[in-house]
Amino acid sequence: MSTAMNFGSKSFQPRPPDKGSFPLDHFGECKRFKEAFMKCLRENNSENALCRKESKEYLECRMERQLMAQEPLEKLGFGDLIDGKSETKTKF
């Protein structure tokens, strides 16, 4: 019973989000890439292995706009899709 009365004894210490947590795209900066990925998933019966190119482009967009931490594409599982600069980067 005494533990219920000790609300102020512990202080909350904020910490950064876990890996994989990232800000929402409130301004729709990567909406076009997200929509392309979602369309690919719909067309391929949610088989994400068939939409890896779209997934890579979406993650690249998020990294470029600081909506997620920069990570090497190889570490994200896209090492086999790297062929220099992505076409999508030149469309802006």
C-alpha positions in Angstrom: 0.0 0.0 0.0 2.9 2.4 0.7 4.2 2.1 -2.9 1.0 3.6 -4.3 1.7 6.8 -2.3 5.2 7.4 -3.7 4.3 9.0 -7.0 7.0 11.7 -6.8 9.9 9.5 -5.7 10.9 8.6 -9.3 11.5 11.2 -12.0 10.9 10.5 -15.6 14.1 10.6 -17.8 13.3 11.1 -21.5 15.3 9.1 -24.0 15.6 9.1 -27.7 13.3 6.8 -29.7 14.4 3.3 -30.4 15.8 2.5 -33.8 13.0 2.3 -36.3 11.0 5.1 -34.7 10.9 8.2 -36.8 8.8 11.3 -37.3 5.6 11.2 -39.3 5.7 12.9 -42.7 3.4 15.7 -41.7 4.1 17.7 -44.9 3.8 14.8 -47.3 7.3 15.2 -48.5 7.6 11.5 -49.4 3.9 10.9 -50.2 4.6 10.1 -53.8 7.1 7.4 -52.9 4.7 6.0 -50.2 1.8 5.8 -52.7 4.0 4.1 -55.3 5.0 1.5 -52.6 1.4 1.0 -51.5 0.2 0.6 -55.1 2.9 -2.0 -55.7 1.8 -3.9 -52.7 -1.8 -3.9 -53.8 -0.9 -5.0 -57.3 1.3 -7.8 -55.9 -1.0 -9.2 -53.2 1.0 -7.6 -50.5 4.2 -9.5 -51.5 6.7 -7.0 -50.3 9.7 -8.8 -51.9 8.2 -7.7 -55.3 8.2 -4.0 -54.2 11.8 -3.7 -52.9 12.7 -0.9 -55.5 9.7 1.2 -54.3 10.6 0.5 -50.7 14.2 1.6 -51.2 13.1 4.8 -52.9 10.7 5.6 -50.0 13.4 5.1 -47.4 15.9 7.2 -49.4 13.3 10.0 -49.5 12.8 9.8 -45.8 16.6 9.8 -45.1 17.2 12.8 -47.4 14.5 14.8 -45.6 15.7 13.8 -42.1 12.5 11.9 -41.4 14.6 9.0 -40.3 18.3 8.4 -39.4 20.8 8.0 -42.3 21.6 4.4 -42.7 23.7 2.7 -45.4 21.3 1.0 -47.9 23.3 -2.2 -47.6 22.5 -2.2 -43.8 18.8 -1.8 -44.7 18.9 -4.9 -47.0 19.1 -3.1 -50.4 22.8 -3.8 -51.2 21.8 -5.6 -54.4 19.7 -2.6 -55.6 22.4 0.0 -55.4 23.5 1.2 -58.8 24.7 4.7 -58.1 22.2 7.5 -57.8 18.5 6.6 -57.8 16.4 8.0 -60.7 13.9 9.4 -58.2 16.4 11.8 -56.8 16.6 13.6 -60.1 12.9 14.1 -60.5 12.6 16.9 -57.9 
